Amino acid sequence: MKKFIPLFCLLLLLGAGNGFAQNGFTQEDRDRIIRTEVKIEEMNKRFEQRFEQMDKRFTELREDMNHRFEQQMNFMWILAGIFTTITGLAISIAMRDRKTIMRPFETKVKEIENNIADFKTDSSKIKNLIAAFRELSKEDPKVAQVLKQFNLF
């Protein structure tokens, strides 16, 4: 009997091992694998849909940003045009104003130059002026001193 116990244990272990390690999958295992594959495919589809939605949203955002950038650039060009126009106008008004202000001075200076030129060419006027200063120097010593300084006395 003692010889049969180890043999019996050996047969029991071999039989139990055979029962646990089958050569193939059971129907239940195959069903689980099929359900898992279906769930993975569904998840992949959802991820693809979400990525497509995100791509669409990024495209919309990019287009919106481009549109806004174009608007800002147009606004900047408008501001640059306005600034250039105002600057040109200010410069042209200043130049025109300068010419109109200078005309009366130019005419008066020309008149004075003509009078001085007439005065230089007419020696009798100069002689009369020196004579007038000599008469004045008799009463005013300062005028006499100036005439002596320029050798006119």
Order of alpha helices (4+ residues) and beta strands (2+ residues): alpha-alpha-alpha-alpha
